């Protein structure tokens, strides 16, 4: 704990463990703002590690629940796993679009003044002159 800190890192970590890494709930337990917890996490690696560990545990628990749903034959779980975890195996949802009729494209150049001059005075469609350190193209 450095001078000016309201809590010890141990107090912050204990609050995070009690709330399973939920920063806002830990802040409520300490009677401070959530930003205070985030500031401690930036300042002290052990506080960030406590947040990361608890979030990792939560994700592992969620993945176990997803696995159980898949093994139970839940169609939503199977589809979700294939769409997300199975992307590298080609299970990707693609949206196909088909254009009917002609396509008209209009090119608009940002920063071009009426009359074709760029804001810096160069003509539209011309490259700026090379600077000394850029040399000439070749």
N, CA, C and O of each residue as an XYZ file, in Angstrom:
552
protein
N       0.862     -1.182      0.000
C       0.000      0.000      0.000
C       0.897      1.228      0.000
O       1.803      1.351      0.824
N       0.637      2.127     -0.925
C       1.420      3.353     -0.967
C       0.647      4.448     -0.253
O      -0.542      4.315      0.039
N       1.331      5.490      0.008
C       0.713      6.621      0.696
C      -0.461      7.147     -0.124
O      -0.342      7.328     -1.335
N      -1.571      7.386      0.520
C      -2.739      7.901     -0.167
C      -3.738      6.826     -0.549
O      -4.881      7.141     -0.880
N      -3.325      5.539     -0.511
C      -4.263      4.460     -0.803
C      -5.219      4.301      0.367
O      -4.810      4.334      1.527
N      -6.489      4.129      0.052
C      -7.514      3.985      1.079
C      -7.588      2.551      1.596
O      -7.957      2.313      2.746
N      -7.229      1.589      0.721
C      -7.319      0.178      1.063
C      -5.984     -0.498      0.834
O      -5.166     -0.014      0.052
N      -5.755     -1.621      1.516
C      -4.592     -2.440      1.206
C      -4.954     -3.298      0.003
O      -6.131     -3.493     -0.299
N      -3.948     -3.803     -0.674
C      -4.230     -4.690     -1.805
C      -4.939     -5.948     -1.305
O      -5.774     -6.516     -2.011
N      -4.610     -6.378     -0.101
C      -5.272     -7.544      0.482
C      -6.760     -7.324      0.661
O      -7.554     -8.232      0.413
N      -7.150     -6.137      1.085
C      -8.578     -5.823      1.241
C      -9.295     -5.848     -0.110
O     -10.404     -6.370     -0.226
N      -8.663     -5.290     -1.104
C      -9.265     -5.255     -2.441
C      -9.379     -6.669     -2.999
O     -10.414     -7.034     -3.557
N      -8.324     -7.463     -2.853
C      -8.333     -8.834     -3.357
C      -9.378     -9.671     -2.615
O     -10.079    -10.471     -3.235
N      -9.486     -9.498     -1.311
C     -10.498    -10.221     -0.538
C     -11.904     -9.875     -1.027
O     -12.751    -10.757     -1.172
N     -12.148     -8.592     -1.280
C     -13.465     -8.170     -1.792
C     -13.730     -8.785     -3.161
O     -14.851     -9.201     -3.455
N     -12.703     -8.842     -3.989
C     -12.859     -9.447     -5.319
C     -13.126    -10.947     -5.219
O     -13.934    -11.486     -5.976
N     -12.458    -11.617     -4.297
C     -12.686    -13.055     -4.124
C     -14.080    -13.320     -3.575
O     -14.736    -14.277     -3.987
N     -14.542    -12.479     -2.643
C     -15.888    -12.637     -2.079
C     -16.962    -12.483     -3.156
O     -18.009    -13.128     -3.099
N     -16.691    -11.630     -4.129
C     -17.681    -11.347     -5.177
C     -17.352    -12.066     -6.486
O     -17.921    -11.759     -7.533
N     -16.430    -13.024     -6.414
C     -16.016    -13.824     -7.565
C     -15.540    -12.967     -8.734
O     -15.834    -13.264     -9.892
N     -14.808    -11.912     -8.424
C     -14.198    -11.070     -9.443
C     -15.086     -9.986    -10.010
O     -14.686     -9.281    -10.937
N     -16.281     -9.841     -9.474
C     -17.190     -8.815     -9.965
C     -16.788     -7.467     -9.361
O     -16.976     -7.225     -8.168
N     -16.241     -6.612    -10.190
C     -15.635     -5.357     -9.741
C     -16.649     -4.427     -9.075
O     -16.352     -3.846     -8.031
N     -17.816     -4.280     -9.646
C     -18.813     -3.368     -9.079
C     -19.292     -3.867     -7.719
O     -19.492     -3.072     -6.800
N     -19.477     -5.178     -7.587
C     -19.897     -5.723     -6.297
C     -18.794     -5.602     -5.261
O     -19.069     -5.338     -4.090
N     -17.549     -5.791     -5.677
C     -16.419     -5.615     -4.760
C     -16.334     -4.163     -4.301
O     -16.045     -3.893     -3.136
N     -16.582     -3.245     -5.205
C     -16.578     -1.821     -4.848
C     -17.681     -1.523     -3.844
O     -17.465     -0.768     -2.896
N     -18.862     -2.108     -4.039
C     -19.953     -1.932     -3.072
C     -19.544     -2.447     -1.702
O     -19.829     -1.809     -0.688
N     -18.876     -3.601     -1.664
C     -18.446     -4.184     -0.394
C     -17.434     -3.285      0.315
O     -17.415     -3.214      1.543
N     -16.598     -2.603     -0.456
C     -15.583     -1.710      0.122
C     -16.103     -0.286      0.303
O     -15.398      0.561      0.851
N     -17.316     -0.015     -0.146
C     -17.908      1.332     -0.083
C     -17.052      2.341     -0.835
O     -16.700      3.405     -0.326
N     -16.731      1.957     -2.077
C     -15.976      2.861     -2.951
C     -16.553      2.723     -4.352
O     -17.494      1.959     -4.568
N     -15.999      3.450     -5.287
C     -16.483      3.356     -6.661
C     -15.769      2.209     -7.387
O     -14.690      1.772     -6.986
N     -16.394      1.745     -8.448
C     -15.761      0.691     -9.245
C     -14.450      1.181     -9.851
O     -13.522      0.399    -10.057
N     -14.380      2.474    -10.133
C     -13.158      3.027    -10.713
C     -11.980      2.896     -9.750
O     -10.836      2.748    -10.180
N     -12.262      2.951     -8.445
C     -11.199      2.753     -7.455
C     -10.587      1.365     -7.623
O      -9.366      1.212     -7.577
N     -11.438      0.350     -7.817
C     -10.939     -1.016     -8.003
C     -10.106     -1.091     -9.282
O      -9.033     -1.694     -9.295
N     -10.601     -0.481    -10.349
C      -9.844     -0.491    -11.604
C      -8.514      0.255    -11.447
O      -7.509     -0.149    -12.032
N      -8.500      1.319    -10.680
C      -7.246      2.038    -10.433
C      -6.250      1.157     -9.678
O      -5.060      1.158     -9.992
N      -6.732      0.406     -8.686
C      -5.867     -0.532     -7.969
C      -5.339     -1.595     -8.927
O      -4.174     -1.985     -8.845
N      -6.192     -2.061     -9.833
C      -5.778     -3.089    -10.790
C      -4.680     -2.569    -11.713
O      -3.770     -3.313    -12.078
N      -4.764     -1.292    -12.090
C      -3.712     -0.690    -12.929
C      -2.416     -0.535    -12.142
O      -1.323     -0.718    -12.677
N      -2.556     -0.197    -10.873
C      -1.410      0.111    -10.026
C      -0.727     -1.140     -9.472
O       0.494     -1.165     -9.323
N      -1.509     -2.177     -9.168
C      -0.986     -3.376     -8.526
C      -1.319     -4.607     -9.367
O      -2.488     -4.927     -9.581
N      -0.282     -5.287     -9.838
C      -0.487     -6.471    -10.677
C      -1.255     -7.564     -9.940
O      -2.004     -8.317    -10.564
N      -1.081     -7.663     -8.614
C      -1.769     -8.721     -7.869
C      -3.286     -8.508     -7.862
O      -4.039     -9.481     -7.822
N      -3.743     -7.262     -7.899
C      -5.184     -6.988     -7.959
C      -5.721     -7.365     -9.339
O      -6.786     -7.974     -9.439
N      -5.003     -7.014    -10.393
C      -5.413     -7.407    -11.748
C      -5.409     -8.917    -11.872
O      -6.292     -9.486    -12.514
N      -4.422     -9.582    -11.262
C      -4.358    -11.041    -11.309
C      -5.573    -11.662    -10.626
O      -6.080    -12.685    -11.085
N      -6.048    -11.057     -9.532
C      -7.236    -11.558     -8.831
C      -8.470    -11.425     -9.713
O      -9.304    -12.329     -9.758
N      -8.588    -10.305    -10.409
C      -9.719    -10.111    -11.334
C      -9.649    -11.157    -12.443
O     -10.647    -11.812    -12.744
N      -8.477    -11.314    -13.050
C      -8.307    -12.255    -14.159
C      -8.591    -13.688    -13.721
O      -9.250    -14.436    -14.442
N      -8.101    -14.074    -12.550
C      -8.301    -15.431    -12.052
C      -9.791    -15.721    -11.859
O     -10.286    -16.765    -12.283
N     -10.492    -14.802    -11.226
C     -11.916    -15.013    -10.973
C     -12.735    -15.031    -12.257
O     -13.685    -15.804    -12.377
N     -12.374    -14.189    -13.210
C     -13.085    -14.208    -14.495
C     -12.791    -15.493    -15.254
O     -13.670    -16.041    -15.919
N     -11.561    -15.971    -15.156
C     -11.204    -17.243    -15.792
C     -11.995    -18.394    -15.198
O     -12.458    -19.274    -15.924
N     -12.154    -18.392    -13.874
C     -12.945    -19.415    -13.207
C     -14.391    -19.370    -13.680
O     -15.005    -20.411    -13.914
N     -14.933    -18.167    -13.822
C     -16.309    -18.019    -14.292
C     -16.459    -18.556    -15.719
O     -17.436    -19.238    -16.030
N     -15.492    -18.247    -16.577
C     -15.556    -18.735    -17.954
C     -15.447    -20.251    -18.010
O     -16.134    -20.898    -18.801
N     -14.580    -20.822    -17.169
C     -14.473    -22.277    -17.130
C     -15.795    -22.905    -16.701
O     -16.208    -23.924    -17.254
N     -16.453    -22.306    -15.727
C     -17.745    -22.800    -15.262
C     -18.778    -22.721    -16.382
O     -19.572    -23.643    -16.569
N     -18.764    -21.617    -17.122
C     -19.695    -21.461    -18.248
C     -19.418    -22.502    -19.330
O     -20.352    -23.051    -19.915
N     -18.146    -22.774    -19.597
C     -17.803    -23.770    -20.608
C     -18.223    -25.172    -20.165
O     -18.629    -25.987    -20.993
N     -18.130    -25.456    -18.867
C     -18.598    -26.747    -18.364
C     -20.109    -26.885    -18.540
O     -20.604    -27.953    -18.901
N     -20.836    -25.801    -18.283
C     -22.288    -25.823    -18.465
C     -22.631    -26.006    -19.944
O     -23.562    -26.739    -20.279
N     -21.891    -25.350    -20.819
C     -22.101    -25.513    -22.257
C     -21.826    -26.960    -22.662
O     -22.583    -27.544    -23.437
N     -20.766    -27.526    -22.149
C     -20.419    -28.921    -22.455
C     -21.540    -29.858    -22.001
O     -21.914    -30.780    -22.725
N     -22.066    -29.621    -20.816
C     -23.161    -30.454    -20.313
C     -24.385    -30.344    -21.217
O     -25.054    -31.340    -21.489
N     -24.674    -29.130    -21.681
C     -25.820    -28.929    -22.574
C     -25.591    -29.633    -23.909
O     -26.523    -30.198    -24.481
N     -24.370    -29.601    -24.402
C     -24.049    -30.285    -25.660
C     -24.235    -31.790    -25.487
O     -24.846    -32.444    -26.332
N     -23.707    -32.340    -24.390
C     -23.827    -33.777    -24.141
C     -25.284    -34.202    -23.933
O     -25.649    -35.347    -24.203
N     -26.109    -33.273    -23.452
C     -27.533    -33.555    -23.269
C     -28.307    -33.426    -24.581
O     -29.513    -33.671    -24.619
N     -27.613    -33.041    -25.657
C     -28.251    -32.940    -26.965
C     -29.023    -31.654    -27.187
O     -29.877    -31.586    -28.071
N     -28.731    -30.632    -26.390
C     -29.417    -29.342    -26.556
C     -28.972    -28.724    -27.894
O     -27.797    -28.416    -28.090
N     -29.936    -28.550    -28.801
C     -29.616    -28.052    -30.143
C     -28.996    -26.662    -30.116
O     -28.076    -26.393    -30.890
N     -29.471    -25.766    -29.247
C     -28.921    -24.419    -29.176
C     -27.455    -24.465    -28.776
O     -26.651    -23.690    -29.294
N     -27.091    -25.363    -27.858
C     -25.711    -25.452    -27.390
C     -24.805    -26.000    -28.485
O     -23.684    -25.528    -28.676
N     -25.304    -26.997    -29.194
C     -24.522    -27.571    -30.292
C     -24.277    -26.523    -31.365
O     -23.150    -26.365    -31.836
N     -25.330    -25.802    -31.755
C     -25.192    -24.761    -32.788
C     -24.254    -23.654    -32.318
O     -23.417    -23.182    -33.087
N     -24.387    -23.237    -31.059
C     -23.522    -22.178    -30.527
C     -22.062    -22.612    -30.545
O     -21.191    -21.846    -30.957
N     -21.792    -23.833    -30.104
C     -20.410    -24.322    -30.073
C     -19.821    -24.399    -31.475
O     -18.664    -24.036    -31.687
N     -20.613    -24.869    -32.429
C     -20.105    -24.960    -33.795
C     -19.841    -23.577    -34.392
O     -18.838    -23.373    -35.076
N     -20.756    -22.617    -34.129
C     -20.588    -21.257    -34.674
C     -19.389    -20.537    -34.071
O     -18.737    -19.745    -34.750
N     -19.096    -20.803    -32.811
C     -18.037    -20.046    -32.137
C     -16.736    -20.840    -32.034
O     -15.699    -20.409    -32.539
N     -16.793    -21.983    -31.387
C     -15.589    -22.777    -31.187
C     -15.185    -23.536    -32.443
O     -14.013    -23.874    -32.611
N     -16.143    -23.809    -33.331
C     -15.866    -24.590    -34.524
C     -15.536    -23.784    -35.760
O     -15.506    -24.333    -36.861
N     -15.288    -22.492    -35.605
C     -14.992    -21.642    -36.771
C     -13.794    -22.155    -37.569
O     -13.807    -22.146    -38.800
N     -12.758    -22.603    -36.857
C     -11.557    -23.041    -37.560
C     -11.768    -24.347    -38.311
O     -10.910    -24.763    -39.090
N     -12.909    -24.998    -38.080
C     -13.256    -26.225    -38.812
C     -14.262    -25.954    -39.923
O     -14.756    -26.881    -40.565
N     -14.561    -24.674    -40.144
C     -15.436    -24.311    -41.247
C     -16.891    -24.092    -40.873
O     -17.721    -23.842    -41.747
N     -17.218    -24.181    -39.578
C     -18.601    -23.948    -39.150
C     -18.809    -22.458    -38.936
O     -18.850    -21.982    -37.802
N     -18.940    -21.731    -40.029
C     -19.082    -20.283    -39.973
C     -20.368    -19.900    -40.682
O     -20.645    -20.374    -41.784
N     -21.144    -19.049    -40.052
C     -22.349    -18.557    -40.711
C     -21.953    -17.449    -41.662
O     -21.253    -16.507    -41.290
N     -22.405    -17.576    -42.878
C     -22.113    -16.540    -43.869
C     -23.426    -15.955    -44.348
O     -24.430    -16.652    -44.491
N     -23.390    -14.700    -44.583
C     -24.559    -14.043    -45.132
C     -24.264    -13.730    -46.588
O     -23.338    -12.981    -46.901
N     -25.046    -14.300    -47.455
C     -24.848    -14.057    -48.875
C     -25.818    -12.992    -49.347
O     -26.987    -12.980    -48.961
N     -25.316    -12.092    -50.191
C     -26.151    -11.036    -50.737
C     -26.067    -11.090    -52.250
O     -25.000    -11.308    -52.824
N     -27.188    -10.892    -52.870
C     -27.239    -10.901    -54.321
C     -27.795     -9.566    -54.785
O     -28.826     -9.110    -54.289
N     -27.118     -8.944    -55.731
C     -27.541     -7.659    -56.262
C     -28.375     -7.883    -57.505
O     -27.955     -8.578    -58.430
N     -29.546     -7.298    -57.523
C     -30.415     -7.380    -58.695
C     -30.459     -5.994    -59.315
O     -30.770     -5.017    -58.634
N     -30.152     -5.903    -60.598
C     -30.174     -4.614    -61.278
C     -28.801     -3.970    -61.290
O     -27.845     -4.511    -60.734
N     -28.708     -2.803    -61.929
C     -27.405     -2.134    -62.059
C     -26.956     -1.524    -60.732
O     -27.769     -1.157    -59.883
N     -25.655     -1.431    -60.587
C     -25.052     -0.815    -59.415
C     -24.408      0.484    -59.864
O     -23.614      0.490    -60.804
N     -24.738      1.573    -59.209
C     -24.176      2.873    -59.542
C     -23.282      3.299    -58.384
O     -23.731      3.384    -57.241
N     -22.033      3.561    -58.682
C     -21.084      4.017    -57.677
C     -20.727      5.465    -57.940
O     -20.547      5.876    -59.086
N     -20.628      6.223    -56.885
C     -20.243      7.613    -56.999
C     -19.009      7.810    -56.132
O     -19.033      7.498    -54.941
N     -17.941      8.318    -56.711
C     -16.690      8.523    -55.988
C     -16.696      9.932    -55.405
O     -16.902     10.914    -56.117
N     -16.471     10.010    -54.122
C     -16.410     11.295    -53.442
C     -15.052     11.391    -52.773
O     -14.672     10.505    -52.008
N     -14.324     12.448    -53.053
C     -13.025     12.646    -52.422
C     -13.198     13.615    -51.273
O     -13.638     14.751    -51.452
N     -12.846     13.149    -50.099
C     -12.964     14.027    -48.930
C     -11.852     15.059    -48.961
O     -10.736     14.774    -49.397
N     -12.156     16.231    -48.506
C     -11.149     17.280    -48.393
C     -10.849     18.007    -49.688
O      -9.923     18.818    -49.723
N     -11.585     17.753    -50.742
C     -11.349     18.434    -52.012
C     -12.301     19.610    -52.107
O     -13.515     19.464    -51.971
N     -11.721     20.783    -52.346
C     -12.534     21.998    -52.484
C     -13.163     22.040    -53.871
O     -12.639     21.438    -54.809
N     -14.278     22.744    -54.006
C     -14.860     22.913    -55.343
C     -13.826     23.519    -56.288
O     -13.083     24.418    -55.896
N     -13.773     23.044    -57.507
C     -12.794     23.539    -58.474
C     -11.590     22.630    -58.551
O     -10.694     22.858    -59.364
N     -11.551     21.593    -57.711
C     -10.484     20.614    -57.817
C      -9.272     20.870    -56.967
O      -8.335     20.074    -57.014
N      -9.229     21.943    -56.183
C      -8.043     22.197    -55.366
C      -8.200     21.539    -54.008
O      -9.278     21.572    -53.414
N      -7.120     20.942    -53.517
C      -7.123     20.365    -52.174
C      -6.991     21.507    -51.172
O      -6.574     22.606    -51.539
N      -7.337     21.262    -49.922
C      -7.257     22.320    -48.923
C      -5.870     22.938    -48.796
O      -5.760     24.120    -48.468
N      -4.797     22.165    -49.048
C      -3.463     22.728    -48.911
C      -3.001     23.449    -50.171
O      -1.863     23.914    -50.235
N      -3.868     23.547    -51.169
C      -3.523     24.295    -52.378
C      -3.114     23.430    -53.547
O      -3.047     23.928    -54.671
N      -2.831     22.132    -53.329
C      -2.444     21.241    -54.423
C      -3.677     20.917    -55.261
O      -4.804     21.038    -54.780
N      -3.474     20.519    -56.470
C      -4.580     20.133    -57.335
C      -5.081     18.751    -56.949
O      -4.313     17.892    -56.516
N      -6.374     18.554    -57.112
C      -6.957     17.249    -56.803
C      -6.359     16.207    -57.736
O      -6.156     16.460    -58.923
N      -6.079     15.027    -57.179
C      -5.560     13.937    -57.984
C      -4.058     13.973    -58.151
O      -3.501     13.097    -58.814
N      -3.374     14.963    -57.569
C      -1.921     15.006    -57.668
C      -1.330     14.654    -56.327
O      -1.883     14.983    -55.278
N      -0.203     13.982    -56.375
C       0.485     13.622    -55.132
C       1.304     14.817    -54.664
O       1.765     15.607    -55.489
N       1.491     14.962    -53.370
C       2.333     16.054    -52.894
C       3.779     15.830    -53.324
O       4.215     14.693    -53.504
N       4.507     16.916    -53.484
C       5.897     16.812    -53.867
C       6.672     16.120    -52.756
O       6.395     16.351    -51.579
N       7.665     15.253    -53.116
C       8.436     14.555    -52.077
C       9.265     15.535    -51.252
O       9.754     16.544    -51.761
N       9.406     15.221    -49.995
C      10.255     16.041    -49.130
C      11.673     15.533    -49.276
O      11.912     14.498    -49.898
N      12.607     16.263    -48.703
C      14.020     15.886    -48.847
C      14.295     14.490    -48.307
O      15.043     13.727    -48.918
N      13.689     14.142    -47.147
C      13.974     12.847    -46.547
C      13.226     11.705    -47.240
O      13.551     10.539    -47.017
N      12.217     12.024    -48.089
C      11.504     10.974    -48.800
C      12.196     10.625    -50.111
O      12.056      9.504    -50.601
N      12.917     11.538    -50.670
C      13.569     11.309    -51.952
C      12.562     11.283    -53.076
O      11.392     11.607    -52.876
N      12.997     10.908    -54.226
C      12.086     10.834    -55.378
C      11.808      9.373    -55.656
O      12.670      8.518    -55.451
N      10.604      9.087    -56.125
C      10.290      7.685    -56.431
C      11.201      7.169    -57.525
O      11.574      7.896    -58.446
N      11.549      5.905    -57.405
C      12.431      5.457    -58.441
C      12.484      4.035    -58.524
O      13.199      3.492    -59.367
